[in-house]
Amino acid sequence: MKDILCIVSSSYLNLNMSDLLQNDLGSSLLSITVLLGWLGIGFVILRILTISIKRILEAVFKLSNKK
C-alpha cells in the first residue's frame, strides 16, 4: 500500500512539474516574483512589529524601574 502511495504521489509531482514547464516562462517568473514580494512584505511587517514590541517593553521596564 505504501509503494502505491509513493508511485501515485511521484506521478502527481511529475504531472505538476510538466504543467509548470509547459506554462509561459514569463508567467512563471512573474508568479515567483509576486511570491517573493509577498514574503518580503511579510518580513518587513514582522520587523516593524518586533521593533514596536521592543520599544513598548523597554518603556514599561523603565517605568517599573523608576518606582
N, C-alpha and C positions, 0 to 999 in steps of 0.2 A: 504494500500500500504506500509506503514511504517513497519507494522508487517511482511509482506512478505520479505521485505528487511532485517529485523533483523534475520528472520529464515534462509534466504539464506546465510547471512554473518556468522552466527554462525555455520551452517553446513559446510561452506567452511573452517572455523577455525578448526573445529573438524577433517576435512579431512587432513589438513596440519599437525596437531598435530599427527595424527595417522601415516602419512607418516614419520614424524620425528622420531617417536618411533620405526618404523619398520626398519629404517636405522641402520647400524652398529654403535655401541656405540663409537668405536674408530674414525670413520669418523666424527661423530657429535662433539666429543671433539676436534678433530683437527680443525674443522671449527670454533668453538668458540674460540680456542686459536689463530687462524690466525686473526680473527676479533679483538680480544683484542690486539694483536700485532700491527695491523694497527692503532688502536686507540692510543696506546702508542706512536708509531712513530709520529702520527699527533700531539699529545700533546707536544712532545719534539720539533718538528719543530716550533710549535706556541710559545713555551717558548723561543727558540733561537731568533725568530723574535721579540718578545716583548722586550727582553733584548737589542737587536741591536737597535731597535727604541728608547728605553730609553736612550742609550748611545749617539745616534745621537742628540736627543733633548737636552740632558744635554750639549753637546759640542756647539750646536747652541746658547743656552741661556747663556752659559759662554762667548762666543764671543760677544753677543749683550750687556751683562752687562759691559764688559770692555770699550766699546765706550762711 
